[in-house]
Amino acid sequence: EVQLQASGGGLVHAGGSLRLSCVASGFTFARTAMKWGRQAPGKGIERVATINGDGSWSHTIDSVQGRFTISRDNDKNTLYLQMHSLKPEDSGVYFCGFNDIWGKGTLVTVSS
């Protein structure tokens, strides 16, 4: 059974930082490209960052580029999202996933 559990969310002031983690199980993590997505209230999930299986390539969307960094530790089956200079529009539930699968999310709230 595939399990993806995100954690590390919370309430921060604008300009603050958070580091999200996602522990994965039930599939071959090291061979799987992974992604982080977020969902604002009333909207669909927006993919914000992607990383390939060995971590040699990654991509972030324009709105978070230079502020968010995706990384992974394949020995720990864990995906990370380091977020700096957070803005209120970054608020939402953050999910990790692969292909068309999203796991359980963690809530990020950025106050102005």
C-alpha positions in Angstrom: 0.0 0.0 0.0 1.3 3.4 -1.0 1.6 5.8 1.9 2.7 9.5 1.7 2.6 11.5 4.9 3.6 15.1 4.8 4.5 17.1 7.9 6.1 20.3 9.0 3.4 22.8 8.2 2.3 25.5 10.6 1.6 29.2 11.1 4.4 31.6 10.2 4.6 35.3 9.5 5.3 36.6 6.0 9.0 36.4 5.4 9.4 33.3 7.5 10.6 29.8 6.7 9.3 26.3 7.0 10.7 22.9 6.0 8.2 20.3 4.9 8.9 16.6 5.0 7.1 13.6 3.4 7.8 10.1 4.4 7.0 7.6 1.6 6.4 3.8 1.7 4.9 1.1 -0.4 6.7 1.8 -3.6 10.3 2.1 -4.9 11.0 5.6 -3.8 14.5 6.0 -5.2 13.3 5.2 -8.7 10.3 7.5 -8.6 10.1 11.2 -9.6 8.3 13.1 -6.8 6.5 16.3 -6.5 5.0 18.8 -4.1 1.7 20.4 -4.7 -0.5 22.9 -2.8 -4.1 23.6 -2.6 -5.6 26.9 -1.6 -9.2 27.0 -0.3 -11.7 26.4 -3.0 -9.0 25.6 -5.6 -7.4 22.5 -7.1 -3.9 21.2 -6.4 -1.2 23.3 -7.9 2.1 21.5 -8.5 4.9 23.7 -7.2 8.1 21.5 -7.4 9.3 18.3 -9.0 12.4 16.2 -8.5 13.7 13.1 -10.3 14.5 9.8 -8.7 18.2 10.4 -7.9 17.8 14.1 -7.1 20.0 15.3 -9.9 17.2 17.4 -11.5 14.5 19.5 -10.1 12.1 22.2 -11.1 10.0 24.8 -9.3 7.3 27.0 -10.7 8.0 30.6 -11.3 6.1 31.9 -8.3 8.3 30.1 -5.9 11.6 29.9 -7.7 14.4 31.2 -5.6 12.4 30.7 -2.4 11.5 27.0 -2.4 13.9 24.1 -2.8 12.8 20.5 -3.3 15.2 17.7 -2.2 15.1 14.1 -1.2 16.9 11.5 0.9 16.5 8.2 -0.7 18.1 6.4 2.2 15.3 7.7 4.4 12.5 7.5 1.8 11.9 11.1 2.5 11.0 14.1 0.3 11.6 17.7 1.5 10.5 21.2 0.6 12.4 24.0 2.1 10.5 27.3 1.9 11.9 30.7 2.6 10.5 34.2 2.3 7.0 32.9 2.6 4.1 35.1 1.4 0.5 35.0 2.4 -0.3 33.6 -1.1 1.8 30.5 -0.3 -0.8 29.5 2.3 -2.6 26.2 1.7 -2.5 22.5 2.2 0.7 21.0 0.9 0.9 17.5 -0.5 3.6 15.3 -1.8 2.9 12.8 -4.6 4.0 11.1 -7.8 2.2 10.4 -11.0 -1.5 11.0 -10.2 -1.2 10.1 -6.5 -1.2 12.6 -3.7 -0.7 11.8 -0.1 -2.0 13.3 3.1 -1.3 17.0 3.3 0.1 19.5 5.9 -1.4 22.9 6.3 0.8 26.0 5.8 -0.6 29.4 6.9 1.3 32.6 6.2 0.1 35.6 8.0 0.7 39.1 6.7 
